[in-house]
Amino acid sequence: MTTYRSPAKINLFLRILSRRPDGYHELASLFQAISLYDNLTVELSPSSEDSFSCSNPALPTDSSNLVLKALSLYRRKTGILTPVRIHLDKHIPAEAGLGGGSSNAATMLWALNQLCGGAATLDELKSWSAEIGSDITFFLSQGTAYCTGRGEVITDLPFLPPKSLWIVKPPFGLSTPRVYQALNIETLSTSTPSRLLENFQNDRPEYVNDLETPAFDLLPELKALKTDLQKSYEVVLMSGSGTSFFCVGEKRPSLSETYFVAPVNFSRRQDKNWY
Ligand code: C5P
């Protein structure tokens, strides 16, 4: 029995470039894994049946769960059908823009491949992963990557220097498709993604997320939360499609107990190891 950490991510910048004919959006984003983890345990099943349990009863454990989508993807691609017992211990909040479900799927692919003696190469896992979600491929990078296309075209980057952050998520969430639907493509920010990337790597970060405006249009209380957090932190940026924010700094935010609040740092994995 082996337990694998399944990290959350933040988007250090997220630019939306265009709406595509297939309904997705072309984006350019600097993704960074962080030290907020779910735990995924995968082992050979003691019976001839698969089983899947999850610590959070609010999450579905049927075939709509990305962990089971990853399992059937791996089986379809490799033909290896060994029954498995899976348990997912959740800590990453849902509808937060932290990539929790995508990370679980990537971790499942990695864990299964370990269990199956490395039947697939990392490049195969990366290319297969894009079939079940746009953000899954990132988690098969080493933790810092420049992502384009739908998000699935990844370029691994050198690790960034450690940074102390706070993740803050209000008690309400947002679904990703809703935020993308609310996006006004005519009023996006204008910074060039390659410049943003270069500036980040030269320690002149510019924090921008084009999904903040549509998220704030849908939930004005989210904008109020950002304004409030900005009184205590110089950098406050929504992650992905929200509703979580990351705040750069050491001091714990003072918020009511209904908020999810967690201190994190950047996370990474070494070649051939998991997070
Ligand atoms: O690929 P994934 O299933 O994670 O995407 C969820 C939804 O987010 C998509 O159905 C789409 O509405 C939206 N999306 C998008 N453009 C992207 C990624 C996601 O419009 N690049």
Residues whose N, C-alpha, C, O or C-beta is under 5 A from the ligand:
A	BS01	C5P	G23 Y24 H25 I132 G133 S134 D135 G149 R150 G151 T176 P177 Y180
